[in-house]
Each structure stands twice: as structure tokens, then as C-alpha cells.
Amino acid sequence: MSGKTDEVKGRIKEAAGVLTGDEKLKREGRTDQAVGEVKQAVQEVADKVKEAAAATVAAAKNALPKH
């Protein structure tokens, strides 16, 4: 599941917990939201690493002598 999906699911669970007075459901919702935020942060870092790696490979190829 994507981070954004986890966040939305968590918001829905938390709201349902508030409406029903279910503390466990509220906690689960908050946890799901936190998991979603972490997943999104990890994905952003992974994307930046991939971009940096691609840029490094491109720079290395350009630095090689052309025959």
C-alpha cells in the first residue's frame, strides 16, 4: 500500500474512532497515518538517491574519452 493510501486509511479510522468513542480505532488510525508519512519520506529519499545515481553515471560517461 502506498504511503498516501495509509494516511487516508488512518484518517478514516481515526475519525471512525472519534465518532464511535473507540480509543483503539483512533490509535490505529494515528498509527496508520504515521506509517504512511514514513513510507512517503522513504520513497522521497529513494527517488533522490536514484536521481543522484543517474546523474553520477551520466557524468562519468561524459568524462570518458571518446574514441
Rosetta constraint file for C-alpha pairs under 8 A:
AtomPair CA 1 CA 5 HARMONIC 6.34 0.50
AtomPair CA 1 CA 6 HARMONIC 6.73 0.50
AtomPair CA 2 CA 6 HARMONIC 6.34 0.50
AtomPair CA 2 CA 36 HARMONIC 7.14 0.50
AtomPair CA 2 CA 39 HARMONIC 7.22 0.50
AtomPair CA 2 CA 40 HARMONIC 7.71 0.50
AtomPair CA 3 CA 7 HARMONIC 6.25 0.50
AtomPair CA 3 CA 35 HARMONIC 7.07 0.50
AtomPair CA 3 CA 36 HARMONIC 3.77 0.50
AtomPair CA 3 CA 37 HARMONIC 6.07 0.50
AtomPair CA 3 CA 38 HARMONIC 7.31 0.50
AtomPair CA 3 CA 39 HARMONIC 4.88 0.50
AtomPair CA 3 CA 40 HARMONIC 5.05 0.50
AtomPair CA 4 CA 8 HARMONIC 6.29 0.50
AtomPair CA 4 CA 36 HARMONIC 5.83 0.50
AtomPair CA 4 CA 37 HARMONIC 7.50 0.50
AtomPair CA 4 CA 40 HARMONIC 7.12 0.50
AtomPair CA 5 CA 9 HARMONIC 6.06 0.50
AtomPair CA 5 CA 36 HARMONIC 7.09 0.50
AtomPair CA 6 CA 10 HARMONIC 5.96 0.50
AtomPair CA 6 CA 32 HARMONIC 5.56 0.50
AtomPair CA 6 CA 33 HARMONIC 5.96 0.50
AtomPair CA 6 CA 35 HARMONIC 6.82 0.50
AtomPair CA 6 CA 36 HARMONIC 4.68 0.50
AtomPair CA 7 CA 11 HARMONIC 6.22 0.50
AtomPair CA 7 CA 32 HARMONIC 6.08 0.50
AtomPair CA 7 CA 33 HARMONIC 4.07 0.50
AtomPair CA 7 CA 34 HARMONIC 7.21 0.50
AtomPair CA 7 CA 35 HARMONIC 7.46 0.50
AtomPair CA 7 CA 36 HARMONIC 4.85 0.50
AtomPair CA 7 CA 37 HARMONIC 6.87 0.50
AtomPair CA 8 CA 12 HARMONIC 6.28 0.50
AtomPair CA 8 CA 33 HARMONIC 7.18 0.50
AtomPair CA 9 CA 13 HARMONIC 6.19 0.50
AtomPair CA 9 CA 29 HARMONIC 7.13 0.50
AtomPair CA 9 CA 32 HARMONIC 6.93 0.50
AtomPair CA 9 CA 33 HARMONIC 7.46 0.50
AtomPair CA 10 CA 14 HARMONIC 5.98 0.50
AtomPair CA 10 CA 28 HARMONIC 7.05 0.50
AtomPair CA 10 CA 29 HARMONIC 3.80 0.50
AtomPair CA 10 CA 30 HARMONIC 5.87 0.50
AtomPair CA 10 CA 31 HARMONIC 7.03 0.50
AtomPair CA 10 CA 32 HARMONIC 4.59 0.50
AtomPair CA 10 CA 33 HARMONIC 4.76 0.50
AtomPair CA 11 CA 15 HARMONIC 6.06 0.50
AtomPair CA 11 CA 29 HARMONIC 5.85 0.50
AtomPair CA 11 CA 30 HARMONIC 7.22 0.50
AtomPair CA 11 CA 33 HARMONIC 6.69 0.50
AtomPair CA 12 CA 16 HARMONIC 6.09 0.50
AtomPair CA 12 CA 29 HARMONIC 7.04 0.50
AtomPair CA 13 CA 17 HARMONIC 6.07 0.50
AtomPair CA 13 CA 25 HARMONIC 6.00 0.50
AtomPair CA 13 CA 26 HARMONIC 6.25 0.50
AtomPair CA 13 CA 28 HARMONIC 6.99 0.50
AtomPair CA 13 CA 29 HARMONIC 4.61 0.50
AtomPair CA 14 CA 18 HARMONIC 6.21 0.50
AtomPair CA 14 CA 25 HARMONIC 6.17 0.50
AtomPair CA 14 CA 26 HARMONIC 4.06 0.50
AtomPair CA 14 CA 27 HARMONIC 6.95 0.50
AtomPair CA 14 CA 28 HARMONIC 7.12 0.50
AtomPair CA 14 CA 29 HARMONIC 4.33 0.50
AtomPair CA 14 CA 30 HARMONIC 6.33 0.50
AtomPair CA 15 CA 19 HARMONIC 6.17 0.50
AtomPair CA 15 CA 26 HARMONIC 7.06 0.50
AtomPair CA 15 CA 29 HARMONIC 7.95 0.50
AtomPair CA 16 CA 20 HARMONIC 6.07 0.50
AtomPair CA 16 CA 22 HARMONIC 7.83 0.50
AtomPair CA 16 CA 25 HARMONIC 7.26 0.50
AtomPair CA 16 CA 26 HARMONIC 7.34 0.50
AtomPair CA 17 CA 21 HARMONIC 5.51 0.50
AtomPair CA 17 CA 22 HARMONIC 4.52 0.50
AtomPair CA 17 CA 23 HARMONIC 6.11 0.50
AtomPair CA 17 CA 24 HARMONIC 7.34 0.50
AtomPair CA 17 CA 25 HARMONIC 4.83 0.50
AtomPair CA 17 CA 26 HARMONIC 4.54 0.50
AtomPair CA 18 CA 22 HARMONIC 6.54 0.50
AtomPair CA 18 CA 23 HARMONIC 7.52 0.50
AtomPair CA 18 CA 26 HARMONIC 6.42 0.50
AtomPair CA 22 CA 26 HARMONIC 6.42 0.50
AtomPair CA 23 CA 27 HARMONIC 6.22 0.50
AtomPair CA 24 CA 28 HARMONIC 6.16 0.50
AtomPair CA 25 CA 29 HARMONIC 6.10 0.50
AtomPair CA 26 CA 30 HARMONIC 6.32 0.50
AtomPair CA 27 CA 31 HARMONIC 6.13 0.50
AtomPair CA 28 CA 32 HARMONIC 6.08 0.50
AtomPair CA 29 CA 33 HARMONIC 6.23 0.50
AtomPair CA 30 CA 34 HARMONIC 6.27 0.50
AtomPair CA 31 CA 35 HARMONIC 6.15 0.50
AtomPair CA 32 CA 36 HARMONIC 6.14 0.50
AtomPair CA 33 CA 37 HARMONIC 6.28 0.50
AtomPair CA 34 CA 38 HARMONIC 6.24 0.50
AtomPair CA 35 CA 39 HARMONIC 6.14 0.50
AtomPair CA 36 CA 40 HARMONIC 6.21 0.50
AtomPair CA 37 CA 41 HARMONIC 6.23 0.50
AtomPair CA 38 CA 42 HARMONIC 6.12 0.50
AtomPair CA 39 CA 43 HARMONIC 6.12 0.50
AtomPair CA 40 CA 44 HARMONIC 6.19 0.50
AtomPair CA 41 CA 45 HARMONIC 6.33 0.50
AtomPair CA 42 CA 46 HARMONIC 6.13 0.50
AtomPair CA 43 CA 47 HARMONIC 6.08 0.50
AtomPair CA 44 CA 48 HARMONIC 6.26 0.50
AtomPair CA 45 CA 49 HARMONIC 6.18 0.50
AtomPair CA 46 CA 50 HARMONIC 6.20 0.50
AtomPair CA 47 CA 51 HARMONIC 6.19 0.50
AtomPair CA 48 CA 52 HARMONIC 6.10 0.50
AtomPair CA 49 CA 53 HARMONIC 6.05 0.50
AtomPair CA 50 CA 54 HARMONIC 6.12 0.50
AtomPair CA 51 CA 55 HARMONIC 6.15 0.50
AtomPair CA 52 CA 56 HARMONIC 6.10 0.50
AtomPair CA 53 CA 57 HARMONIC 6.18 0.50
AtomPair CA 54 CA 58 HARMONIC 6.15 0.50
AtomPair CA 55 CA 59 HARMONIC 6.08 0.50
AtomPair CA 56 CA 60 HARMONIC 6.08 0.50
AtomPair CA 57 CA 61 HARMONIC 6.17 0.50
AtomPair CA 58 CA 62 HARMONIC 6.22 0.50
AtomPair CA 59 CA 63 HARMONIC 6.16 0.50
AtomPair CA 60 CA 64 HARMONIC 6.53 0.50
